[in-house]
Amino acid sequence: MTDLERLFRRLVDNLIAIDPARLHRPMPLADLLDSVIPYRTTRRALQVDSAEDYDMLILRLCAGEGGFVRMVADEISQLFQEQVTSPNPDLSVLRDYNKAELVLGTEPLAHALGPGPDEAYAPPDPPTPEPVEELIFPSAIEPAVPEPPARRPAESPAKRRSADVVPLPFTAEPTPPASPPMMPPPPRMTAEPEPSTRHGKGPRCSYCGGALPTGRPVNFCPHCGQNQALTRCPECQAEMEIGWRHCINCGHAMGEE
């Protein structure tokens, strides 16, 4: 991964965390420098050693190198290109023209929202079957058979007549059937995705940045409902298919992005 690819992916990830809709809108250069990818919080991720190296990397990005972004004003883009090719570039032009707006390239954005270059596709692991507990039904339980009373020795007729109460033989109570084990309720399914899917690895929505399911065709985003086969023209916001070189509504050339 080049330094400009690393910078652009950091820009896309931070915009998703701040406001995914800004991925498709023009953005002032001042916002990029001060709040989206400021030097003080991104120098380690960008692997730059000084503020001058950071400014030069931003200048190369805004000059259109690699086609990652495009300045809305052509004269500002030309000025940045002249400074990049100069033996002694004037890095202060970034602050002098910080109100100039830039837009993200359509194809680089779609590539950045996909899986990373070091991530190989792997099918999801099959679900592990839960062990089935053996249920004991009441009909399968044999009731306890009471034991017959012990045979008593024979008594004389006189002794039997003098007995006031004759005790009844003891009968054992049948063992009550065991209740079937309680099964845990199935997990609740919610339509709201976990927050980790927005920032996890794997393909993401080209509009809201939410994680998309893998291992199956995805036509629409499960989070925002955006059509995944379409993107929007940065000039007129008309719907376009991925890979188109020109907008069919305004004729904007997409190959430059």
C-alpha positions as CSV (number, residue, x, y, z in Angstrom):
1,M,0.0,0.0,0.0
2,T,1.4,3.4,-1.0
3,D,1.5,6.5,1.3
4,L,-1.4,8.1,-0.8
5,E,-3.5,4.9,-0.6
6,R,-3.0,4.9,3.2
7,L,-3.9,8.5,3.4
8,F,-7.1,8.1,1.3
9,R,-8.3,5.0,3.3
10,R,-7.7,7.0,6.5
11,L,-9.8,9.9,5.0
12,V,-12.6,7.5,4.1
13,D,-12.7,5.7,7.5
14,N,-12.8,9.0,9.4
15,L,-15.6,10.4,7.2
16,I,-17.6,7.2,7.8
17,A,-17.2,7.7,11.6
18,I,-18.1,11.5,11.4
19,D,-20.8,11.6,8.8
20,P,-21.1,9.0,6.0
21,A,-23.1,11.3,3.8
22,R,-20.0,13.6,3.4
23,L,-18.3,10.9,1.3
24,H,-20.4,12.1,-1.6
25,R,-20.4,15.8,-1.0
26,P,-17.8,18.5,-1.8
27,M,-15.6,19.2,1.3
28,P,-13.6,22.4,2.2
29,L,-9.8,21.8,2.4
30,A,-9.9,23.4,5.9
31,D,-12.2,20.6,7.2
32,L,-9.8,18.0,5.9
33,L,-6.8,19.6,7.6
34,D,-8.4,20.6,10.9
35,S,-11.0,17.9,11.7
36,V,-11.1,14.9,9.3
37,I,-7.4,13.9,9.2
38,P,-5.5,16.4,11.3
39,Y,-1.8,16.0,11.7
40,R,-1.8,15.7,15.5
41,T,-4.0,12.6,15.5
42,T,-3.1,10.8,12.3
43,R,0.7,11.2,12.0
44,R,1.3,7.7,13.5
45,A,-1.3,6.1,11.2
46,L,0.1,7.9,8.1
47,Q,3.7,7.0,9.1
48,V,5.0,10.6,8.6
49,D,7.9,12.0,10.7
50,S,7.2,15.8,10.5
51,A,4.5,18.3,9.8
52,E,6.3,19.2,6.5
53,D,6.0,15.5,5.4
54,Y,2.3,15.6,6.3
55,D,1.7,18.9,4.3
56,M,3.5,17.5,1.3
57,L,1.4,14.3,1.4
58,I,-1.8,16.4,1.5
59,L,-0.6,18.6,-1.3
60,R,0.1,15.6,-3.5
61,L,-3.4,14.3,-2.7
62,C,-5.1,17.6,-3.6
63,A,-3.0,18.0,-6.8
64,G,-4.8,14.9,-8.1
65,E,-1.9,12.4,-7.8
66,G,-3.3,8.9,-8.0
67,G,-6.8,10.2,-8.9
68,F,-8.0,9.8,-5.3
69,V,-9.6,13.3,-5.0
70,R,-10.3,16.3,-7.3
71,M,-10.4,20.0,-6.6
72,V,-13.7,21.6,-7.7
73,A,-11.8,24.7,-9.0
74,D,-9.5,23.8,-11.9
75,E,-7.2,26.7,-11.2
76,I,-6.6,25.6,-7.6
77,S,-5.8,22.1,-8.9
78,Q,-3.3,23.5,-11.4
79,L,-1.7,25.6,-8.7
80,F,-1.2,22.6,-6.4
81,Q,0.3,20.6,-9.3
82,E,2.8,23.3,-10.0
83,Q,3.9,23.3,-6.3
84,V,4.2,19.5,-6.3
85,T,6.6,19.5,-9.3
86,S,8.6,22.5,-8.0
87,P,12.1,21.9,-6.6
88,N,11.1,24.0,-3.6
89,P,7.3,23.6,-3.1
90,D,5.5,26.3,-1.1
91,L,3.4,24.3,1.4
92,S,1.7,27.4,2.7
93,V,-0.7,27.3,-0.3
94,L,-2.7,24.6,1.6
95,R,-3.6,27.2,4.2
96,D,-3.9,30.1,1.8
97,Y,-6.5,28.3,-0.2
98,N,-8.1,26.3,2.6
99,K,-11.6,27.4,1.5
100,A,-11.2,25.5,-1.8
101,E,-13.5,22.4,-2.1
102,L,-12.5,18.9,-3.1
103,V,-14.5,15.8,-3.9
104,L,-13.6,12.1,-3.6
105,G,-13.1,10.0,-6.7
106,T,-15.9,7.6,-7.4
107,E,-13.9,4.5,-8.3
108,P,-11.2,5.0,-5.6
109,L,-14.0,5.5,-3.0
110,A,-15.7,2.2,-4.1
111,H,-12.3,0.4,-3.8
112,A,-11.6,1.9,-0.4
113,L,-15.0,0.7,0.9
114,G,-14.3,-2.9,-0.1
115,P,-12.0,-5.3,1.7
116,G,-8.4,-4.3,2.4
117,P,-5.6,-5.4,0.0
118,D,-4.2,-7.8,2.6
119,E,-7.6,-9.4,3.3
120,A,-8.1,-12.7,1.5
121,Y,-11.7,-13.9,1.0
122,A,-12.7,-16.9,3.2
123,P,-16.2,-18.4,3.4
124,P,-17.8,-18.0,6.7
125,D,-17.5,-20.9,9.1
126,P,-20.5,-23.2,9.3
127,P,-22.5,-22.9,12.4
128,T,-21.7,-25.4,15.2
129,P,-24.7,-27.6,15.9
130,E,-25.9,-27.4,19.5
131,P,-26.0,-30.7,21.4
132,V,-29.5,-32.2,21.6
133,E,-30.5,-33.1,25.1
134,E,-32.5,-36.3,25.5
135,L,-36.0,-35.5,26.6
136,I,-37.7,-37.8,29.1
137,F,-41.5,-38.0,28.5
138,P,-43.9,-39.1,31.3
139,S,-45.1,-42.0,29.3
140,A,-41.6,-43.6,29.2
141,I,-41.4,-43.6,33.0
142,E,-42.5,-46.9,34.6
143,P,-44.5,-46.3,37.8
144,A,-43.1,-47.9,40.9
145,V,-44.8,-51.2,41.8
146,P,-45.7,-51.4,45.5
147,E,-44.2,-54.3,47.3
148,P,-46.7,-56.9,48.7
149,P,-47.3,-56.7,52.4
150,A,-45.4,-59.2,54.6
151,R,-47.3,-62.3,55.5
152,R,-48.2,-62.2,59.2
153,P,-48.4,-65.3,61.3
154,A,-51.8,-66.9,61.9
155,E,-53.6,-65.7,65.0
156,S,-56.2,-67.4,67.1
157,P,-59.9,-66.4,66.5
158,A,-60.2,-65.0,70.0
159,K,-57.2,-62.7,69.5
160,R,-58.6,-61.5,66.1
161,R,-62.0,-60.6,67.6
162,S,-60.4,-58.6,70.4
163,A,-58.4,-56.5,68.0
164,D,-60.1,-53.0,67.7
165,V,-58.3,-51.8,64.6
166,V,-56.7,-53.9,61.9
167,P,-53.8,-51.9,60.3
168,L,-53.9,-51.6,56.6
169,P,-50.9,-52.8,54.6
170,F,-48.4,-50.1,53.5
171,T,-48.5,-49.1,49.9
172,A,-45.6,-47.1,48.3
173,E,-46.6,-44.0,46.4
174,P,-45.6,-44.1,42.7
175,T,-42.7,-41.9,41.8
176,P,-44.0,-38.7,40.0
177,P,-42.7,-38.3,36.5
178,A,-39.7,-36.1,36.0
179,S,-40.4,-32.7,34.3
180,P,-38.7,-32.2,30.9
181,P,-35.7,-30.0,31.1
182,M,-36.3,-26.3,30.3
183,M,-34.9,-25.3,27.0
184,P,-33.3,-21.8,26.7
185,P,-35.3,-19.3,24.6
186,P,-33.8,-18.7,21.1
187,P,-31.7,-15.5,20.8
188,R,-33.5,-12.4,19.8
189,M,-32.9,-11.1,16.3
190,T,-32.8,-7.4,15.8
191,A,-32.7,-5.4,12.6
192,E,-30.2,-3.0,13.9
193,P,-26.6,-4.0,13.0
194,E,-23.9,-4.1,15.7
195,P,-21.8,-1.0,15.8
196,S,-18.6,-3.1,15.2
197,T,-19.8,-3.9,11.7
198,R,-19.5,-0.3,10.6
199,H,-15.8,-0.3,11.4
200,G,-14.9,-3.9,11.0
201,K,-13.1,-5.5,8.1
202,G,-14.8,-6.7,4.9
203,P,-16.9,-5.0,2.2
204,R,-18.8,-1.9,3.2
205,C,-21.7,0.1,1.8
206,S,-20.7,2.8,-0.7
207,Y,-23.2,5.3,0.8
208,C,-23.3,4.8,4.6
209,G,-20.1,2.7,5.2
210,G,-21.9,-0.1,7.0
211,A,-20.5,-3.6,6.8
212,L,-22.1,-5.8,4.1
213,P,-22.6,-9.6,4.3
214,T,-20.0,-11.8,2.8
215,G,-20.3,-15.0,0.8
216,R,-23.5,-13.9,-1.0
217,P,-24.6,-11.4,-3.7
218,V,-25.6,-8.1,-2.0
219,N,-27.8,-5.8,-4.1
220,F,-28.9,-3.4,-1.3
221,C,-27.4,-2.2,1.9
222,P,-29.0,-3.9,5.0
223,H,-28.5,-0.7,7.0
224,C,-29.5,2.2,4.7
225,G,-31.2,0.4,1.8
226,Q,-28.8,2.0,-0.8
227,N,-28.4,0.2,-4.1
228,Q,-24.9,-1.3,-4.2
229,A,-24.8,-1.5,-8.0
230,L,-25.1,2.3,-8.2
231,T,-23.2,5.4,-7.1
232,R,-23.8,9.1,-7.5
233,C,-22.2,11.8,-9.8
234,P,-20.2,14.3,-7.6
235,E,-21.5,17.1,-9.9
236,C,-25.3,16.6,-10.2
237,Q,-25.8,13.7,-7.7
238,A,-27.5,11.5,-10.4
239,E,-27.3,7.8,-10.0
240,M,-24.5,6.0,-11.9
241,E,-23.3,2.5,-12.2
242,I,-19.9,1.5,-10.9
243,G,-17.3,1.7,-13.8
244,W,-19.1,4.4,-15.9
245,R,-16.7,7.0,-17.2
246,H,-19.3,9.8,-17.8
247,C,-22.5,10.8,-16.1
248,I,-25.5,10.2,-18.3
249,N,-27.3,13.2,-16.8
250,C,-24.7,16.1,-16.9
251,G,-21.9,14.4,-18.9
252,H,-19.3,14.8,-16.1
253,A,-16.2,12.8,-16.9
254,M,-15.5,10.3,-14.2
255,G,-12.3,9.0,-15.7
256,E,-10.4,11.9,-14.1
257,E,-11.3,10.7,-10.6
